[in-house]
């Protein structure tokens, strides 16, 4: 399947500062991709180049079917902190946005009603935006980004400024939208990326350090772990098992030990027997795998 957008050797310099350093990736149509990275990694600069808000210093951005044409008409964009005209109503603002895209009244009026319904803003369509909650404004931002039915929706930290209720509303909305259009969003919240994404891009210091489907990254980078919680007795027990051949690494925090192992079956058998023999008061013994957060931390700290 041909990518909806392809990025080749993309770079951006601000004077002597390299914000983005020759990155390449592609986005598959109909997929949801999370762009991850610590502060200053180059995520927002990358998104701004994709949307056309910044001109790349080097490299190419090719949108399928639009070679040599303006790709912005096929892109919807929601910045991290969207700004509205608070004296407008939600309905007026969407009509205003649609006119900027050159849409005809017959089509944008119908589209406005559809989006207000989808965003849960139908009952607030004639209220002034200044009276909207943070979550309502974010949902209105989604509506303006979708008003022209773009092929690609780009979101910069869409939930970072929201309270827990607003965050849940927006995540549920993204889950509904991702089946209708290609979605690219940046986030610091790895749990959100793991719940929503098909593909993952991880940046560090302007470079792309890891890219691929979430399933592939899990298979290639995850490793089995055992979590043992045994009150104050855990630390002494951990020291006694560090040299066992199937143990790769042990992290100890509070009363819990996270033990990376090479053979989870053998590790469970031996460690459970050892805990029983030493009469360690176990509260929790759990077999699991490293998470996306573990993969992320490893990628950006190496």
Secondary structure, 3 states (H helix, E strand, C coil): CCEEEEEEEEEEEECCEEEEEEEEEEEECCCEEEEECCCCCCHHHHHHHHHCCCCCCEEEEEECCCCCCCHHHHEEEECCCCCCCCCCEHHHHHHHHHHHCCCCHHHHHHHHHHHHHHCCCHHHCCCEHHHCCHHHHHHHHHHHHHCCCCCEEEEECCCCCCCHHHHHHHHHHHHHHCCCCEEEEECCCHHHHHHHCCEEEEEECCEEEEEEEHHHHHHHHCCEEEEEECHHHHHHHHHHHCCCCCEEEEEEECCEEEEEECCHHHHHHHHHHHHHHCCCCCCEEEEEECCHHHHHHHHHHC
